[in-house]
């Protein structure tokens, strides 16, 4: 009764602010509503009703001021964090995690066929309500236009709104997926992941899954270039002032710089979740837990490798923006494995344990002499090899640091140090063999950075053992 009363009072604030009405008074009412919801739900800890959450979501979808879309975006994330739809219950040390799904909880996605059909009969997809699979696809297409445009003068509030909307949707997918995947790893019950929002989105028959994933890669690289361009403009006061004053969008340009970076982070989170889902799906397939109803989907890793292989111009920007060390290193290793598996076998020594091309040490071993280096660079351009090796080295160092922080590093310092020293020596050797193979080849800036880092680590480690 109390919740219904709160809902009625709060929604009454929006009586004069319809989706199509964007007068100053209507916008003031929307801001007052957002503040009232925050006070009632976050401050006073009253769970929001579905109608309240959907009203906040509508403001994000139709808002035409930067303040409205940022405040609604912030409030939605606060509500989801404080009152999650899917979460893990507290457990005893000896028990498995228990998944709790609030069935009546509101979702920004609409995958129920009956509801979607009713919405179409009412006049098509709502421009302010929850998104179905086609609505998500349309959002991605609009983001692709922003990424491809790359022009400050074409900047509109709609672009900023779409980026925030996408970030919120990814956060919602993550909040639903992570607890489900954790329970799946403990129980191996595929039903938990089959019913996840992410799996239902990717399994929707009305979208081209491969096309959507390729769009994600293109958008990520495009937004990275847009953000980099804005950063250069802002670092040059005279140049920035002329461009930004020309269209009066200085505040929006600054917001786009930040939102562009955050959108790239959201895209990376989405890709990582999909690859994690693919790994869990593979386990479920091997155990016979999936059915024909689950359909067949190409693993995202294969799509990424195909795109990076056939469009080498995408390789460098993708590796710059995709910075999660575990998956970044795995992508690079699998890229190399397409060309180096046999070579690594031929160049291994028989005395003691060996590494194949699925490990970073194994890949570096493929560049241990001029013969194998020349064989690889007949298939992969030398400049591309430089980029791959340098980024793999960065990812390896980041992954090692992350393991140290998590307390799962090697127990013996000497073993850890020796491995690091060996990696640094081999990365320097790999670049040396590239130069010996191609005397006129210039070391790229990222290659120089990798060599400097390796030399610095070697100097530090050598000095520590003197």
Steps between C-alpha positions, in 0.01 A plus 500: 500500500785734591683431173184559298447832676860607439471397134179696450642814659826487305344424162259790552800732463523392133134558417582810296822361346408265215772339286445755222493804727839663559421846632710644786214431743468139382875446538490652849226250587716214373796616710274535804374145440854359480597673823183376671569141392856524626381633835224241540696196379870561555497726805199349677559148361154434357516251209381667177203358313528391137305807388741730682803337343344506156419871540866570578601290199260696279672824600834353396356393164321824409688766701627790293728668751838383626387539861193279453677213327798499738281518812266224379799286399659545842175425684430182301843363588454593865163324512637186333791488742283553807203286386636240252266280299745207516741438786672234708366430847735479795627148558691292747860416418409143406202587280469590134377845406125534470366707212212732582293637210234760577243379248285814517807721472512755217743449210612744227468213252183354351551145378158361588329421169151573631599844630693581183200400286267714710734796463514466121121482485486821701695681232851362474795500739481764768763770470521530878421157645715186539694387191445180310773342287424723200503808722848404623612442142371844399689658789822334385444623146459856628818466705677379185395821327658704781819294481520529122419873495786600729410868456459748783273721290253213461472451875143481638346429840356182349853362460578562866167348602562187294843451655361527853208274409740238365718521812198449722378203296844336526498560876157334515624203297804471726293517819287214369781290350779500759307339788346248259840405358648463847220262603542310173870447572407353838197294398546448123126564462471649151144623565639793700688630195238398247260741675751784522418827323826477306428153365144594405625812320764311302261215421228725361411385149423850376859624520809408302733388777821508296410837355430637849836378631683653203317825567620488862861472386457778245329729753768436761781593262302792355415651838862460605607703197231763569609534863865519398417773248307702759787457745744643247267796434458571870876483556545769235310802645500708181384213279241386753362848552440554128325164454294507815390862475393439140209284609469605864536143623799537734324334794367222277843440350653463844216267595550300179869454580411347837201307367699370206755349735229358725314357201819322393528355850136387479563335163799319645288378793239376255758310294655344811160388627423340165833315496438382857154384392656318204738318736213395728294399196787280380510323837123453489525358147766250610279389790194466278310767691399701192218419260406588145296786643826666612598538135849525356714812530851569372732568797586869522871422512480357147318810374759731657790303352341499155442877511852578621652263246317640197503865612847569636418871519268412789770307687691787660201708617326187631801395707540855629143523625456136612712491814369207708829305532372142516280516190731737313788256536276208402386681184861571397615145575218353294581744219860376498396134534341515155850540356752376757381165637724288277790740530496487880513121482806508274690755709445338840782324681453146625680547833236600754152651490400689189247767407277486196352792306206524739725662762685830484831323559419264215424790263826674594681173437378520139710816460814350655684480167498669161370197311176468696462879520521528122250214458245673726542844344420351161150444637474794743649839412795603713322815621199290606735262684645798688156615609395151608820429695499838674136475607545138608795609715289776657215256568740245649645758740154627595373148556800417719448817705131417536583150622743648753228734627255209526751294696524220245852560370773243511599407853873516432634844419796355313276301267280800431799728446675249274190464284467878469867536412465230234195669348683835487807343343285322241299811407826688437631202302180487291530866399873454432424211265237710325762771441755243385243354259388841369791742532295797376212439738432778747401415853153640565442726805311225682788263422751747644286530811498122541878479455559781748274331756673164451848656532395686815363182660816309411716774650292500818491122536873463424583769754284332762697177471848656506 
